[in-house]
């Protein structure tokens, strides 16, 4: 929970544009989730951050509703 490897994920997405990358590990707050979304990650595994209470569910819900799957 020290922050995701944003530069690594960004590099992967830029070099493999057809990949649906799901970030895993390091998520420590809601801004990490938004930053991963901005660089093009298709998802993030955030179970521990939710469990620890560092990522609140209400702001996250608005982000998830942007995707057709969750409507």
RAVENTA-V925212 format. One line per field, one symbol per residue. ss: DSSP state (H for helix, E for strand, - for the rest). burial: # if it has 16 or more other ideal C-beta (glycine too) atoms within 10 Angstrom, else .. A space follows every 50 residues. Layout:
BEGIN
ss=???
burial=???
END
This chain:
BEGIN
ss=-----HHHHHHHHHH------EEE-----HHHHHHHHHH---EEE-HHHH HH----HHHHHHHH---HHH-
burial=...#.#..##.##.......#.#..###.#.##.##..#.#..#.#..#. ....#....#...........
END
